[in-house]
Amino acid sequence: MLNFQTAREITSRLCREKKLSESEFEWKESVSLASLTSFKTGGNATVFYPLTEKAATLSYPAFCKAGLPVFVLGGGTNVIARDEGYGGILFSLAKLKEISVSGNRITAQSGVPVTALASLARKNALAGAEFLYGIPGTVGGAVFMNAGAYDGETKDIVCEARAVLPDGTIQIFAGAACGFGYRNSVFIENRALILSAVFSLQTGNEEKIREKMEDFMARRREKQPLEFPSAGSTFKRCEGYFTAKLIDDLGLKGARVGGAMVSEKHAGFIINYGHATSADIFALIEKVKAAVWEKKKIAIECEVRTIE
Ligand SMILES: Cc1cc2nc3c(=O)[nH]c(=O)nc-3n(C[C@H](O)[C@H](O)[C@H](O)COP(=O)(O)OP(=O)(O)OC[C@H]3O[C@@H](n4cnc5c(N)ncnc54)[C@H](O)[C@@H]3O)c2cc1C
């Protein structure tokens, strides 16, 4: 509550100083994190929605400089919220959704769903973004996580990302400056708020692009438990092993804690098969990690991030 009051005072001050207007942002109190995350669990949080890029670039560093805990939320598809909720400011770019095409480049704000980006690329006969089709997150989350699937990773098509650092510097991270690695980027370390990204694609054939996207989506439907809430693959790939296979080989498909279960369809997914709490999910993650360590001496790591 104290954090919320401080943050509200900051946005009111920015309005008094005429740097921002009240119409450029929204506050939402006591929002259920279950409604904002694909796992559909978690308590409540106060959410700040900038409605303009200016509101994002002024308020994010102001909250950080005031020492407030801030968690940036994209589509909420790679995060677990705690049952007790989040006491800091949940900073959501979900409402920044501008997207435009110029030649073979697409510029998209962080709140644009990557599936929409892939569809726009297809309509413009631009190839290279097909792998994003079916990943349920946003541009911000995909750049932050270097999301990837099938034959591509975000790093292959992002030529630059525009971000604001906690100290207020607005910076363009071009090419290697994004520090992309497997489910990794420089933004995990520098805590920058990604505002938008530019994607560089190649001229292609719309029908072929569509076929590829449909093939990827069909493979997802066949292999992934899309009918249950989850955050996709719970664990990172580990050196030399398919993590899902390791888990499957240990007979852990169907293992449960409360309402959380290792999917019987895809051992890499922990699903909320009915009324799971976040505590159930955390406990099941630990159980799987411990079993893999005990039997194979491999330390698997969680890909999913905790809102804290
Ligand atoms: C059914 C299903 C299938 C999936 N399949 C895949 C897949 O094939 N490949 C894959 O890579 N992932 C997959 N995922 C996981 C997830 O969709 C991706 O990691 C996605 O990129 C996360 O994006 P998001 O917008 O939901 O980010 P969130 O889950 O909201 O956030 C993830 C992280 O990014 C940070 N973040 C988000 N936006 C910003 C921003 N603007 N600035 C700074 N930090 C930011 C957050 O703080 C958080 O740490 C899947 C998930 C589900 C539920």
PDBQT file of the ligand as one rigid body, heavy atoms in Angstrom, charges set to zero:
ROOT
HETATM    1  C1  LIG A 401       1.274 -22.321 -24.179  1.00  0.00    +0.000 C 
HETATM    2  C2  LIG A 401       2.604 -21.609 -24.160  1.00  0.00    +0.000 A 
HETATM    3  C3  LIG A 401       3.529 -21.849 -25.152  1.00  0.00    +0.000 A 
HETATM    4  C4  LIG A 401       4.758 -21.193 -25.147  1.00  0.00    +0.000 A 
HETATM    5  N1  LIG A 401       5.650 -21.448 -26.156  1.00  0.00    +0.000 NA
HETATM    6  C5  LIG A 401       6.835 -20.831 -26.154  1.00  0.00    +0.000 A 
HETATM    7  C6  LIG A 401       7.784 -21.076 -27.190  1.00  0.00    +0.000 A 
HETATM    8  O1  LIG A 401       7.548 -21.831 -28.105  1.00  0.00    +0.000 OA
HETATM    9  N2  LIG A 401       8.979 -20.430 -27.126  1.00  0.00    +0.000 N 
HETATM   10  C7  LIG A 401       9.282 -19.570 -26.117  1.00  0.00    +0.000 A 
HETATM   11  O2  LIG A 401      10.394 -18.985 -26.127  1.00  0.00    +0.000 OA
HETATM   12  N3  LIG A 401       8.411 -19.303 -25.118  1.00  0.00    +0.000 NA
HETATM   13  C8  LIG A 401       7.201 -19.907 -25.118  1.00  0.00    +0.000 A 
HETATM   14  N4  LIG A 401       6.317 -19.645 -24.110  1.00  0.00    +0.000 N 
HETATM   15  C9  LIG A 401       6.697 -18.749 -23.008  1.00  0.00    +0.000 C 
HETATM   16  C10 LIG A 401       6.355 -17.277 -23.247  1.00  0.00    +0.000 C 
HETATM   17  O3  LIG A 401       5.228 -17.147 -24.098  1.00  0.00    +0.000 OA
HETATM   18  C11 LIG A 401       7.534 -16.513 -23.845  1.00  0.00    +0.000 C 
HETATM   19  O4  LIG A 401       8.666 -16.555 -22.993  1.00  0.00    +0.000 OA
HETATM   20  C12 LIG A 401       7.185 -15.061 -24.107  1.00  0.00    +0.000 C 
HETATM   21  O5  LIG A 401       8.225 -14.468 -24.836  1.00  0.00    +0.000 OA
HETATM   22  C13 LIG A 401       6.945 -14.254 -22.830  1.00  0.00    +0.000 C 
HETATM   23  O6  LIG A 401       6.386 -13.022 -23.227  1.00  0.00    +0.000 OA
HETATM   24  P1  LIG A 401       5.385 -12.209 -22.296  1.00  0.00    +0.000 P 
HETATM   25  O7  LIG A 401       5.057 -10.956 -22.996  1.00  0.00    +0.000 OA
HETATM   26  O8  LIG A 401       4.235 -13.049 -21.882  1.00  0.00    +0.000 OA
HETATM   27  O9  LIG A 401       6.314 -11.901 -21.073  1.00  0.00    +0.000 OA
HETATM   28  P2  LIG A 401       6.032 -12.043 -19.456  1.00  0.00    +0.000 P 
HETATM   29  O10 LIG A 401       5.695 -13.452 -19.198  1.00  0.00    +0.000 OA
HETATM   30  O11 LIG A 401       5.006 -11.036 -19.094  1.00  0.00    +0.000 OA
HETATM   31  O12 LIG A 401       7.408 -11.653 -18.907  1.00  0.00    +0.000 OA
HETATM   32  C14 LIG A 401       8.541 -12.494 -19.076  1.00  0.00    +0.000 C 
HETATM   33  C15 LIG A 401       9.764 -11.715 -18.608  1.00  0.00    +0.000 C 
HETATM   34  O13 LIG A 401       9.975 -10.622 -19.515  1.00  0.00    +0.000 OA
HETATM   35  C16 LIG A 401      10.030  -9.394 -18.814  1.00  0.00    +0.000 C 
HETATM   36  N5  LIG A 401       9.424  -8.366 -19.682  1.00  0.00    +0.000 N 
HETATM   37  C17 LIG A 401       8.256  -8.454 -20.358  1.00  0.00    +0.000 A 
HETATM   38  N6  LIG A 401       8.054  -7.348 -21.084  1.00  0.00    +0.000 NA
HETATM   39  C18 LIG A 401       9.108  -6.526 -20.854  1.00  0.00    +0.000 A 
HETATM   40  C19 LIG A 401       9.467  -5.219 -21.295  1.00  0.00    +0.000 A 
HETATM   41  N7  LIG A 401       8.712  -4.523 -22.130  1.00  0.00    +0.000 N 
HETATM   42  N8  LIG A 401      10.622  -4.684 -20.830  1.00  0.00    +0.000 NA
HETATM   43  C20 LIG A 401      11.404  -5.373 -19.972  1.00  0.00    +0.000 A 
HETATM   44  N9  LIG A 401      11.104  -6.604 -19.508  1.00  0.00    +0.000 NA
HETATM   45  C21 LIG A 401       9.988  -7.172 -19.955  1.00  0.00    +0.000 A 
HETATM   46  C22 LIG A 401       9.243  -9.627 -17.534  1.00  0.00    +0.000 C 
HETATM   47  O14 LIG A 401       9.658  -8.753 -16.498  1.00  0.00    +0.000 OA
HETATM   48  C23 LIG A 401       9.565 -11.075 -17.224  1.00  0.00    +0.000 C 
HETATM   49  O15 LIG A 401      10.776 -11.169 -16.492  1.00  0.00    +0.000 OA
HETATM   50  C24 LIG A 401       5.059 -20.292 -24.103  1.00  0.00    +0.000 A 
HETATM   51  C25 LIG A 401       4.109 -20.028 -23.113  1.00  0.00    +0.000 A 
HETATM   52  C26 LIG A 401       2.887 -20.677 -23.139  1.00  0.00    +0.000 A 
HETATM   53  C27 LIG A 401       1.878 -20.363 -22.079  1.00  0.00    +0.000 C 
ENDROOT
TORSDOF 0
